[in-house]
């Protein structure tokens, strides 16, 4: 085993998919047979991280012989069917409680990471199995994909579980009429989690149809209309909060009949379930009508922090009316740090460009959260405030941020606008 292959094996064990991806690109072999008869790819499959499997898989279908494809699928299925903790316990012989944490497997999805008997696995084998089947041309029944997606409900897992994400991905990429009909038929299922999944499938299909050049452009309008019709007919009948929240989120992607969106939002604004109320602010048409503005103001005072955070983002977009500055100030002082973070972000980009707004942003330049500090500095730049350069100096260092983060442009754009040179290259620092 050369050095690159050894490093790849270490990256797989440490759940470092980006490092593994770079090593494969640099020539490390994910299919090299190791002394124990496994391969780095097989170890990744057994490790239960779909992000790691994706990093090593590449264009695996023509690369791997059919027998090896079957071995990978069988391994994923064994772990999935037995359950990660149960199988780990049997393999290690360890007794006592497992150490379990929720790990961020990719940018948006999470999964349980289980350590027992000196060995660690992630319980994402349902997602791994789904992705391997898709890569190797195996099409399981829609019912099976849906069962994988909802398997972890009631275990403290949210809609960001890797198994759910993988099932949704495959369901909306299987472009047969039969698959789509069977998927959307789950809106009539007695299980609200399955209905919620059907709503998310419609949402994701709408998002897919919004691409500039969808693969099935000739049928785009027809499918768009069908998805929209499903949601508008379904919403009044849905009684379960979980499923209803998913429907409202999907409706935000329809982009049609905006007056109907507002009617729904006003009707649902007082729903007893906070997960439903959280979806309401995003349904209102901008600029807000008087009725919508009254509803958003009420939601800004909601007992649920997530509802207040969603509503603060909408309120900040509007030219402040009577009492709105005081309401926004209260959100900026909220006891929940997530509300404050999102309120500052929205307020920085918002419509209030008064002197008082700039002073409010200055107070956040010393916040503990570096993201809050950067949003405050960016808000000063957007208001052409003379303290912009001082603000950016105060928030540094900014840590690791994407090079294209628009907030980083505030410093050098401000200096360019004012004709002031920046020492050095003039490029925005990313830390």
FIVEX-630824 format. One record per residue (C-alpha): residue number from 0; z, y negated, x negated. Coordinates in steps of 0.25 Angstrom, whole numbers. Layout:
! residues N
NODE  pami     pz     py     px
NODE   NUM      Z      Y      X
...
***
This chain:
! residues 431
NODE  pami     pz     py     px
NODE     0      0      0      0
NODE     1     -4    -13     -6
NODE     2      4    -26     -5
NODE     3     -3    -31      7
NODE     4     -1    -18     15
NODE     5     14    -18     11
NODE     6     15    -33     16
NODE     7      8    -29     29
NODE     8     18    -18     32
NODE     9     29    -27     29
NODE    10     23    -38     38
NODE    11     22    -27     50
NODE    12     37    -23     48
NODE    13     41    -38     48
NODE    14     33    -41     60
NODE    15     25    -52     53
NODE    16     11    -52     60
NODE    17      5    -64     53
NODE    18      9    -59     40
NODE    19      3    -45     44
NODE    20    -10    -52     49
NODE    21    -12    -59     36
NODE    22    -10    -47     27
NODE    23    -20    -39     35
NODE    24    -30    -51     34
NODE    25    -27    -50     19
NODE    26    -30    -35     18
NODE    27    -18    -28     22
NODE    28    -21    -15     29
NODE    29    -14    -13     43
NODE    30    -20      1     44
NODE    31    -15      6     30
NODE    32     -7     19     31
NODE    33      7     18     26
NODE    34     15     28     20
NODE    35     22     32     33
NODE    36      8     34     40
NODE    37      9     21     48
NODE    38      0      9     46
NODE    39      4     -6     46
NODE    40     -3     -7     60
NODE    41      4      5     65
NODE    42     18      0     60
NODE    43     14    -13     68
NODE    44     11     -6     80
NODE    45     25      2     80
NODE    46     32    -11     76
NODE    47     28    -17     90
NODE    48     23    -31     87
NODE    49      9    -34     93
NODE    50      8    -46     84
NODE    51      9    -37     72
NODE    52      0    -27     77
NODE    53    -11    -38     81
NODE    54     -9    -43     66
NODE    55    -13    -29     61
NODE    56    -22    -24     71
NODE    57    -35    -33     68
NODE    58    -48    -26     72
NODE    59    -41    -13     73
NODE    60    -50     -6     83
NODE    61    -62     -3     74
NODE    62    -53     -2     62
NODE    63    -44      9     66
NODE    64    -48     23     70
NODE    65    -45     28     84
NODE    66    -34     37     79
NODE    67    -27     25     73
NODE    68    -29     17     85
NODE    69    -22     28     93
NODE    70    -10     29     84
NODE    71     -7     14     85
NODE    72     -8     14    100
NODE    73      0     27    101
NODE    74     11     20     92
NODE    75     12      8    100
NODE    76     12     16    113
NODE    77     24     25    108
NODE    78     32     13    104
NODE    79     29      6    117
NODE    80     32     18    126
NODE    81     45     21    120
NODE    82     50      7    118
NODE    83     52      0    105
NODE    84     67      1    104
NODE    85     68     15    109
NODE    86     57     20     99
NODE    87     63     12     88
NODE    88     77     19     91
NODE    89     71     33     91
NODE    90     63     30     78
NODE    91     75     24     70
NODE    92     86     33     77
NODE    93     94     20     77
NODE    94    106     18     88
NODE    95    112      5     93
NODE    96    106     -7     98
NODE    97     92    -12     93
NODE    98     91    -26     88
NODE    99     81    -33     97
NODE   100     75    -47     97
NODE   101     63    -54    103
NODE   102     53    -56     93
NODE   103     41    -66     93
NODE   104     29    -56     90
NODE   105     18    -67     91
NODE   106     17    -81     95
NODE   107     19    -79    110
NODE   108     25    -65    111
NODE   109     38    -58    109
NODE   110     44    -44    108
NODE   111     57    -37    106
NODE   112     59    -34     91
NODE   113     69    -22     90
NODE   114     76    -18     77
NODE   115     83     -4     77
NODE   116     86      6     65
NODE   117     81     -4     55
NODE   118     67     -4     61
NODE   119     61    -16     70
NODE   120     50    -15     80
NODE   121     45    -25     91
NODE   122     44    -20    105
NODE   123     29    -24    107
NODE   124     23    -10    107
NODE   125     17    -13    121
NODE   126      9    -25    116
NODE   127      5    -17    103
NODE   128      0     -5    112
NODE   129     -7    -15    121
NODE   130    -14    -22    109
NODE   131    -18     -9    102
NODE   132    -24     -4    115
NODE   133    -32    -16    117
NODE   134    -37    -16    102
NODE   135    -41     -1    103
NODE   136    -48     -2    117
NODE   137    -37      5    125
NODE   138    -35     -1    139
NODE   139    -22      4    145
NODE   140    -21      2    161
NODE   141    -17    -12    165
NODE   142     -4     -7    171
NODE   143      0     -2    157
NODE   144     -2    -15    151
NODE   145      6    -22    162
NODE   146     17    -12    160
NODE   147     18    -15    145
NODE   148     18    -30    148
NODE   149     30    -30    158
NODE   150     38    -19    150
NODE   151     48    -28    144
NODE   152     52    -36    156
NODE   153     66    -37    158
NODE   154     69    -36    143
NODE   155     70    -50    140
NODE   156     56    -51    137
NODE   157     47    -62    142
NODE   158     32    -64    145
NODE   159     30    -65    130
NODE   160     32    -50    127
NODE   161     21    -45    118
NODE   162     19    -33    127
NODE   163     16    -42    139
NODE   164      7    -51    130
NODE   165     -1    -39    125
NODE   166     -3    -34    139
NODE   167     -8    -47    145
NODE   168    -17    -49    133
NODE   169    -24    -36    136
NODE   170    -25    -38    151
NODE   171    -32    -51    150
NODE   172    -42    -46    139
NODE   173    -46    -34    147
NODE   174    -57    -41    155
NODE   175    -60    -30    165
NODE   176    -59    -33    180
NODE   177    -50    -21    182
NODE   178    -40    -25    172
NODE   179    -39    -39    177
NODE   180    -38    -34    192
NODE   181    -27    -24    188
NODE   182    -19    -35    180
NODE   183    -19    -45    190
NODE   184    -16    -35    201
NODE   185     -2    -35    195
NODE   186      1    -48    202
NODE   187      4    -39    214
NODE   188     14    -30    206
NODE   189     28    -29    211
NODE   190     33    -31    197
NODE   191     34    -46    194
NODE   192     32    -44    179
NODE   193     19    -38    181
NODE   194     15    -49    191
NODE   195     19    -59    180
NODE   196     10    -51    170
NODE   197     -2    -52    180
NODE   198      0    -67    181
NODE   199      0    -68    166
NODE   200    -12    -60    165
NODE   201    -19    -70    175
NODE   202    -14    -82    166
NODE   203    -19    -76    153
NODE   204    -33    -73    160
NODE   205    -34    -87    164
NODE   206    -30    -92    150
NODE   207    -41    -82    145
NODE   208    -51    -88    155
NODE   209    -48   -102    150
NODE   210    -54    -99    136
NODE   211    -66   -107    133
NODE   212    -75    -95    132
NODE   213    -69    -83    140
NODE   214    -76    -70    137
NODE   215    -79    -68    152
NODE   216    -83    -83    155
NODE   217    -93    -79    166
NODE   218    -81    -74    174
NODE   219    -71    -85    170
NODE   220    -71    -93    183
NODE   221    -70    -81    191
NODE   222    -58    -75    184
NODE   223    -51    -89    183
NODE   224    -52    -90    198
NODE   225    -47    -76    200
NODE   226    -35    -78    191
NODE   227    -32    -91    198
NODE   228    -33    -85    211
NODE   229    -23    -74    208
NODE   230    -13    -84    203
NODE   231    -14    -94    215
NODE   232    -13    -82    225
NODE   233     -2    -75    218
NODE   234      8    -87    215
NODE   235     12    -90    229
NODE   236     16    -75    231
NODE   237     23    -72    218
NODE   238     39    -72    220
NODE   239     43    -67    207
NODE   240     47    -78    197
NODE   241     42    -71    185
NODE   242     28    -68    191
NODE   243     27    -82    197
NODE   244     30    -89    184
NODE   245     19    -81    178
NODE   246      9    -85    189
NODE   247     13   -100    188
NODE   248     10    -99    173
NODE   249     -3    -92    175
NODE   250     -7   -103    186
NODE   251     -6   -114    175
NODE   252    -18   -107    168
NODE   253    -27   -108    180
NODE   254    -31   -123    179
NODE   255    -36   -123    193
NODE   256    -31   -129    206
NODE   257    -20   -137    200
NODE   258    -15   -143    213
NODE   259    -12   -128    216
NODE   260     -4   -127    203
NODE   261      4   -139    207
NODE   262      7   -134    221
NODE   263     12   -121    215
NODE   264     20   -128    204
NODE   265     27   -137    215
NODE   266     30   -125    223
NODE   267     36   -117    212
NODE   268     44   -128    205
NODE   269     57   -125    212
NODE   270     56   -110    210
NODE   271     69   -103    207
NODE   272     64    -96    195
NODE   273     64   -104    182
NODE   274     52    -96    176
NODE   275     44   -101    188
NODE   276     48   -115    187
NODE   277     44   -115    172
NODE   278     29   -113    176
NODE   279     29   -124    186
NODE   280     27   -137    177
NODE   281     15   -131    170
NODE   282      8   -130    184
NODE   283      8   -145    187
NODE   284     -4   -153    186
NODE   285     -4   -164    176
NODE   286     -2   -176    179
NODE   287      9   -171    188
NODE   288      9   -175    202
NODE   289     21   -182    208
NODE   290     26   -168    214
NODE   291     23   -161    201
NODE   292     31   -172    193
NODE   293     43   -171    202
NODE   294     43   -155    201
NODE   295     42   -156    185
NODE   296     53   -166    185
NODE   297     62   -157    193
NODE   298     58   -145    184
NODE   299     62   -154    171
NODE   300     76   -153    177
NODE   301     75   -138    180
NODE   302     87   -129    176
NODE   303     78   -120    168
NODE   304     75   -125    154
NODE   305     61   -119    153
NODE   306     57   -126    166
NODE   307     62   -139    160
NODE   308     54   -137    148
NODE   309     41   -134    155
NODE   310     43   -146    164
NODE   311     46   -156    153
NODE   312     33   -153    147
NODE   313     26   -157    160
NODE   314     34   -169    162
NODE   315     32   -174    148
NODE   316     17   -174    151
NODE   317     18   -185    162
NODE   318     20   -200    161
NODE   319     35   -201    163
NODE   320     39   -206    177
NODE   321     52   -211    182
NODE   322     63   -202    177
NODE   323     54   -194    168
NODE   324     58   -200    155
NODE   325     73   -196    158
NODE   326     69   -182    163
NODE   327     61   -180    150
NODE   328     73   -185    142
NODE   329     82   -175    149
NODE   330     72   -164    145
NODE   331     72   -169    130
NODE   332     87   -167    131
NODE   333     87   -154    138
NODE   334     98   -144    134
NODE   335     87   -133    132
NODE   336     80   -134    118
NODE   337     67   -128    124
NODE   338     67   -139    134
NODE   339     69   -150    124
NODE   340     58   -144    115
NODE   341     48   -143    125
NODE   342     51   -157    131
NODE   343     50   -163    118
NODE   344     37   -157    115
NODE   345     31   -161    129
NODE   346     38   -175    128
NODE   347     31   -177    114
NODE   348     17   -175    120
NODE   349     21   -181    133
NODE   350     17   -194    141
NODE   351     29   -202    138
NODE   352     25   -211    127
NODE   353     36   -222    129
NODE   354     45   -227    118
NODE   355     57   -218    124
NODE   356     48   -206    122
NODE   357     46   -208    108
NODE   358     61   -211    106
NODE   359     64   -198    113
NODE   360     55   -190    103
NODE   361     61   -196     91
NODE   362     75   -190     95
NODE   363     69   -176     93
NODE   364     64   -178     79
NODE   365     77   -173     74
NODE   366     78   -161     84
NODE   367     82   -147     79
NODE   368     69   -141     84
NODE   369     57   -144     74
NODE   370     47   -143     85
NODE   371     54   -153     93
NODE   372     54   -163     82
NODE   373     39   -161     79
NODE   374     36   -163     94
NODE   375     44   -176     94
NODE   376     37   -181     81
NODE   377     24   -177     88
NODE   378     28   -185    100
NODE   379     30   -197     92
NODE   380     16   -196     86
NODE   381     10   -195    100
NODE   382     16   -208    103
NODE   383     12   -215     91
NODE   384     26   -217     87
NODE   385     28   -224     74
NODE   386     39   -214     70
NODE   387     30   -202     70
NODE   388     29   -201     55
NODE   389     44   -202     54
NODE   390     45   -192     65
NODE   391     36   -181     58
NODE   392     44   -183     45
NODE   393     57   -181     53
NODE   394     52   -168     60
NODE   395     47   -161     47
NODE   396     48   -150     42
NODE   397     40   -145     54
NODE   398     40   -130     50
NODE   399     28   -121     53
NODE   400     19   -127     63
NODE   401      4   -124     66
NODE   402     -5   -133     58
NODE   403    -12   -137     71
NODE   404      1   -141     78
NODE   405     -3   -155     84
NODE   406     11   -160     82
NODE   407      9   -160     67
NODE   408     -3   -169     68
NODE   409      6   -180     73
NODE   410     10   -185     59
NODE   411     -3   -186     53
NODE   412    -10   -191     65
NODE   413      0   -202     66
NODE   414     -2   -206     52
NODE   415    -17   -206     53
NODE   416    -16   -214     66
NODE   417     -7   -224     59
NODE   418    -15   -224     46
NODE   419     -3   -219     38
NODE   420     -6   -209     27
NODE   421      2   -196     26
NODE   422      7   -192     12
NODE   423      0   -180      7
NODE   424    -11   -173     14
NODE   425     -9   -179     28
NODE   426     -9   -165     35
NODE   427      2   -162     44
NODE   428     13   -154     38
NODE   429     16   -140     45
NODE   430     29   -137     37
***
